[in-house]
Amino acid sequence: MAFTHKFDPTLLREYDIRGIVGRTLHAADAFAIGRVFGSIVVRSGGHTVAVGYDGRLSSPELEAALVAGLIASGAEAIRVGRGPTPMLYFASVVHNTDGAVMVTGSHNPPDYNGFKIMFHSKPFFGERIAEIGALAAAGDVVAEAVGSERRLDVSDAYIARMVEDYDGGDRKLTVVWDSGNGAAGEILTRLVKQLPGKHTVLFAEIDGRFPNHHPDPTIPKNLTALIAEVERRGADLGIAFDGDADRIGAVDETGEILFGDQLMLLFARDILKSHPGATIVADVKTSQVLFDEIARAGGVPLMWKTGHSLIKAKMAEIGSPFGGEMSGHIFFADHWYGFDDALYAGVRLLGATARLAGPLSSVRAGLPDVLNTPELRFNCDETRKFQVIAEVAARLRDGGATFTDIDGVRVQTADGWWLLRASNTQAVLVARAESPTPEGLERLKAALASQLARSGVDAPDFSGTDAGH
């Protein structure tokens, strides 16, 4: 019987594949992804696809269906098992597989799940994900074949490789880790036993219901337990992960949150000592402070599009040793493999902290004071969101404004900057603004609101959004 399959239109996203289990995502979709991606791999002359899955309740069933699809395409499925997404990436790179697919819902609610894909050690996204839908609908796959599967435990090698790059010297830190009942728990528990210092791991049990808090370290309320434990133990720092451990969050010894761009700055300064003049890549949502401080440290800052696949691809294209996103995706090509790995970033954070002259809070204290809004996301129809950006850009251009349009519009004024971009994964617009002064921030927010109004869109709720950074 010929193979054809039609996906729910919301399933295939810009950076990955993601849906609600039982509603927009089913085991048949997982089989189809395996059947089509396996065909893409085989047609490229490849054969092997590494497969992993996270701790969500639906992940084992989806992983099994995915593997069945790969085998039906004649591919060899190398089953790495349950664990964090970066361990699957590690397996793919170290064992030189032709492809890799991770079954994961990342930081989304428990009823979500999805797939992150690599092809020949590079991110598979954008038009390539859309291609999966087109090939499935057309039944354009290799003739049904009988592939194979085997299991591969890379956990010992993955942990050993991370420990190898610990560079904190003799200083022993006290560290609290929060796995959030996500996929990192078992690996993290084993990892910290091989690191110097005193380590406490919160919520290490992998539980796809996430009974303690939602695993998204960019949301302050999800760090409440971590902050309390850091304070209780007098720890030097706390580190948190999202559901599949490709994004990191951190707090210093005072319990203050270090945002993604502040972590990037600590890492960038460190890396630029051994890579002077290197280009450091960060997304358009990050603070101007980061770009200015990278330049001050002797690096070349490069502002790029938001999206973990886009940042990874840009770094590989230009040979950058380091990059990151405000969301906590951190990419080390310095000593590491260029993919986003929060566990590895945690090890590097320990090393960088141990080598500081003062406490971790000194990094934040030494930065210029700015006020900024958080990332504000507000509804805008899928068919309208990119049109709004185009309209705003045209008006800014006509008015002679200073702005960059690599990803939405980021407008620079004497007061600071404001950003408006369309989400690639949801029917929302995203806004942010930053200024050294409260008055400047108000003017930036007013300018942003005015542009939205001219396109018939209500401004987001700015109340209570001003924060020091």
Secondary structure, 3 states (H helix, E strand, C coil): CCCCCCCCCCCECCCCEEEEECCCECHHHHHHHHHHHHHHHHHCCCCEEEEEECCCCCHHHHHHHHHHHHHHCCCEEEEEEECCHHHHHHHHHHCCCCEEEEECCCCCCCCEEEEEEEECCEECCCHHHHHHHHHHHHCCCCCCCCCEEEECCCHHHHHHHHHHCCCCCCCCCEEEEECCCCCCHHHHHHHHCCCCCEEEEECCCCCCCCCCCCCCCCCHHHHHHHHHHHHHHCCCEEEEECCCCCCEEEEECCCCEECHHHHHHHHHHHHHHHCCCCEEEEECCCCHHHHHHHHHCCCEEEEECCCHHHHHHHHHHHCCCEEECCCCCEEECCCCCCCECHHHHHHHHHHHHHCCCCCCHHHHHCCCCCEECCCEEEECCCCCHHHHHHHHHHHHHHCCCEEECCCCEEEEECCEEEEEEECCCCCEEEEEEEECCHHHHHHHHHHHHHHHHHCCCCCCCCCCCCEEC
